[in-house]
Amino acid sequence: MVSKEIALIPDDSSRLSNFCGQLDAHLRQIESRLQVEIANRGNQFKITGAEDDTVTAVCALLQKLFESTENEELTAEAIHLAMQESSIEQIVAPQETPAPALISIKTKFGLIKGRGANQQEYLRKIMSHDINFGVGPAGTGKTYLAVACAIEALQTERVRKIILVRPAVEAGEKLGFLPGDMAQKVDPYLRPLYDALYEMLGFERVEKMMDKGIIEVAPLAFMRGRTLNDAFIILDEAQNTTTEQIKMFLTRVGFGSTAVVTGDVTQIDLPSEKMSGLRHVLEVLKDVEGISYTFFNVRDVVRHPLVQRIVSAYEAYEKNKSA
């Protein structure tokens, strides 16, 4: 076992109380996640772990978290996200080349940036490729970051409109007839995209942009025959497309456009006899130049810590079942 000691300066009792949490809950959270032991007396902390690199990385994380207590209340969520952002593997690995600059996107309600190396790489790829795939479990930021990139492209006038696309497939339930016009019928399926837009731009601005056609809802089944120029197109829940649908979608992309296809191949709601278009296209286009792929895993989940454990449990169950 390896141990290191650090002193958190200044020795401020209120900041230390904020940092440690009620009954040292914050320290226990870090211990459980990173497999180390943390002991303290006042502002003196002793970190013990199996690997020297891991202990060093935890020391750096504690310093970073303590600095944040100067201006904000430390929460379990903030600690979870800080661990994601710090990416312990990245801290431990030797830095042979300088780390690339962090990408951040400015919206009406603040800055949005990728949490961790994988999300940052996802943002870089979207900004440098015309067709992009983001594949991984729920909660990894695939759709949210795609919407942020779409807003950034619109604000910098790289595109003239945002087009939101999603297959109208129920998640294991039959919803029956849905009232309203075409946009209203597909609205329930696009709710995650709307939620992200409202959070970044505000409800009134999004509604005005939709009225003007700057933000367009385009049901996947109605896109045949169109050519989409100077647009940022997001196809969400692509695992529920058929092989014919995703081919049709990808061949709609015109000049000056960027397309982002997101999905989770472990949550397919298609009838069992139909193959997922996303799973198929990843195999067909794997060697095509100019297309980017980002594969997220359980470590990229930025929702409640339990979501990570749920995803991991399902992955382990599926592996055991197939074995």
N, C-alpha and C positions, 0 to 999 in steps of 0.2 A: 504493500500500500504506500501511496505517496501523499504527503501533506504539505500544504503551503499556508502561510498566514498573511493577511492583508489588514490594513487599517483604513476605514472609510472616513474621509475628512470632508467637512468638519464634524466634530463629535457633538451632534445636535440630537437631543433626545426625541424631539417630535418627528424629525426626519427619519431617525432610526426606527421609531415605532411604526411609521408609515411604511418603511422599507421591509421590516420583518413581518408585518401583518399581525392580526389578532391571533394570539397563541402561536406565534411564529409560523402562521399558515403559509406565508409566501416562501419561506425557507424550505418548508416541507414539500411544497410544490416543485421547487427546483431540484431538491434531493431525489424525489420520486422519478422525475423525468430524466435526469442526467446520471442517475446511479452514483451519487456522491454523498458524503456526510458533511453537514455544515454546523459548526459549533461557534458560539460567540459569547463574548463578555464585553458589554458596551459596544464600542465601535471596532473592537478587535475580532476578526473572523478567521476561523481555521477551517480549511476545505481539505477533505481527505477522499481520495479515490484510487482506483486501480491503476490508472495511467497518468503519467506526468502531464501529457498534452491535454488530457481532459480536465485535470485540475487547473491548469493554466487558463484554459478556455473559460471555466466557471468563474475564476477570479476576474477575468475581463468582463464577463456578463454581470457580475455583482457590482463592479465599479460603474458600469453603464446604467444599471437600474437605479443605483443610489443617486447618481447625477440627476436622473429624471425626477426624483422626489423633491427637488428644489422648487419646481413649478407645478407639479401635479400629484394627484392622489394615485398611489400604486394599487392596481387591481389584479385579480387573478388573470383576467383577459389580457391586460397589458404585459404581464410577465410571460404568458403563453406566446403572445405575438413577438415579444423581444427575443425569446428563444428561437422562434421561427426565423426572425430577421437576422439574428446573429449567425445562424446555421453553424452549429458546433463543429460539424465536419469541415466546414470551410475554415474555421479558426484553427483547427488542429492541423489541416493540410499545409505543407510548406508553400509559401507564395513564391513560385518561380517567376511569374510575370506580374506586373502591377495589376491590381483589381480594376476592372472598368468602372467608369463613373456611374453612379446610381441614376437611373431614369426616374423622373417624377413628372406627373401630369397635373397642371393647374386647372381646377374647376371653380365654379362660383362659391362652393362651400369648403374649399381647402385643397391641399395637395394630396395626390394619390400616387403611391409608389409600390413597386413589387416588394413583397415580404419574402426575403430569402433569395438564394441564387437562381432557383428555377423560375420564379415569377419575374425576376429582373430579366432573365434570358428570354422569356416569353415576350415581354414588352419590346426588347431589342429586335427580335425576329419579326414581330408585327410591323415595326417601323421600317424594316428593310426588305420585306418580302411582300409580294402581291397576294399570294394564297398561303394561309397559315392554318395549321391544325393544333388545337389544344385538347389533349385527351387525358382524363384522369377522374378520380372520384369526386363526389360532392364536396363542396366547401374549399376547393383549392384556388378559387378566384378566376377560373377560366373565363366565365361570362362577364364578370364584373370588370376585369381588366380590359377585355375586348371592347366593352362599352366605353370605358375611359379613353381608349385609343381612338375610338370613333369620334368622340366629342373633341378630342385634341385635333384630329384631322379636319374636322368641320370648322373649328375655331381658327385654325391656321390657313383655311381656304384651300387645303389640298384636295378636298372633295366638296361636292355641292349638296350631297344629301346622305342620310343614314337610312339603310334599309334593314329592317328586322325580320328575320325569317325563322319559322319553327314548324316542324311537322305536327299536324293535329292528331296526335295519338294519345289516348288516355292512359294513365299510369295504372293499368290493371283494372280500371273501372269503366263501365259504360255510362256516359253522362247523358245520352239521349240527345234530343233536339235542343239546339241552343238558339235563342231568339236574336233578332237584330240583323244589321247589315254584315257584309263580309268581314270588316275590321272587328266589329263587336263579337262575331262568332269565334274569331281566333284570339281575341283578347285574353281569355283565361290561360291559354297556352303560352302567352308572351309575358305573363306577369313578372317573372324574374328580370326580364330585360327592362320593363317599365320601371320596376322598383329601383334599379340601378340608375336609370336616366333621371328619375325624380330626385334621387339622393344627390346627384351631381349637378343638376341644372335647376331644380325647383319645379313644382307642379305646373305653375302658370306658364313658364317658358316652354316646357315640353309640349303642353297643349297647343300653344300658339304655333310652334314649329310643326306639329302634326297637321294643324289646320292649313298651313301653307305648303304642306307636302315636303318639307325639309326632312322630317322624320316620317318614314313610310312603313306601314305594316304590310308585308307581302306573304300571304300563305304560300307555303312551298308548292302545293298542288297547282297554283295559278301562275307559276312563273315561266312556264314553257313558252318559248318564242320571244322572250324579252332579251335585250342586250343592255347590261347595266354599266354605263360609263360614268366616270367621275363620282363614284359612290363608295361608301364604306358599308359592306354587307356582312351581317353576322348571322350565321346559321347555328342556332342553339339546339341542344338535344339531338345532335346528328345521329346518335346511335339508333334513333327511331325512324330513320329514312331507309327506304329500300335501295338496292343497288342502282336501279334505274333513276330514282329521284336524285340521289347525290351526284350522279353523272350529269344529269340535266342541270342541277344547280351550278356545278363547277364550270360548265360550258356557257353560263350566262355572263360570266365576268368579262367586262369590256375594258377599254383603255382608261387609264387613270383611276382604276378602282382597286380597292383592297378587300379581300374576303377573309373572314375568320370563321373557321368551323370548329365548334366545341361539342364535346360529348363524353359520355362515360360508358364504355363497352361492357361494364358489369351491371348496368341498369337498362336493359333492352325490353321495351314494352310491345314489340311487334309480335304477331302470331308466331308460334314456334316453327312453322314451316318456312317462314321468310328469313333470309339472311340480312343482317344489319348492313346497311350501305356504308357506315363508317368503318366497320371492321374490314369490309371488302376493299374499300378505297385505300386504306392504309397499306394494304398488301400490293395493290395494283400500282400505286404512285410512289412507292418507297424510294425509287431510284430516279425520279423525275427532278431535274435541276430547277431551282427557283421556287420550290415549295418548302416551307419550314414546318417542322414537327416539334412540339413540346409535350413531353409525357410527364404528367404529375403523379405523385404517389402519396401515400398516407402522411408522410412527413411534411407535405406542403399544405395540409388542411389548416385553415385559419379560422375555423368556427370553434365552438365550445370544445375543450380538450376531450370530452367524451366522444365527439364525432370521430376523432382519430382512432380511438379504441374500438368503436363500432365498425369502422371500415376495416381495421386490422382483423377483427374477429371474423367478419364475413370472408375476407381473403383467406384466412387460415382454414375456415370451414370448407370453402370451395376446393382448396388444395387437397385437404384430407379426403373429401368426397371423390375427387377425380382419381386420387391415388388408390 
